[in-house]
Amino acid sequence: MSVYKIYICQYAANCDAVSTPKSLKPRHLEIVVRTGTDNVGGILKPVGSAFHIQGGAGNGWGYTPQHGVHYDNRGYCGRHHIGNIPASQAALTALENLLGTIPFKKGDPNWNCQNWVWEAALLMRREGYQMTLPSSFRDLDAIMDNAWEKWNDVQEED
């Protein structure tokens, strides 16, 4: 059976990963499902569905799934593989619907996309998705720092 890989991807807060030092945090996190590749000017670019939230504690949060995106854009700075789903539109739709059930912590200035991604990963595991997750968000943060190093050294593996 063919599968799509599920990643936690990270992006520089200023949307320009090349000019952003590793120490500049927080980084934007999102769940990305790689669905294929796209030939862009002779270069194969990964394509997928990105599941994330946008906004803030003051103006509110919004769940914004996007499909068919080149998720390794200018702000991209690494990823961590956490699981797989069947390679089907039905599986993508089911995941999109599940992640849309995560409540926002409105008015909490300490709650952001990173909390949402961690809650999303835990929810997927509770709902029976085969996930390989670290034991805590703190451990995930260290893994994402390592993912930044691999991206920065052009050593990412798929």
Secondary structure, 3 states (H helix, E strand, C coil): CCEEEEEEEEECCCCCHHHCCCCCCCCEEEEEEEEEEEEECCEEEEEEEEECEEEECCCEEEECCEEEECCCCCCEEEEEEEEEEECCHHHHHHHHHHHCCCCCCCCCCCCCHHHHHHHHHHHHHHCCCCECCCCCHHHHHHHHHHHHHHHHCCCCCC
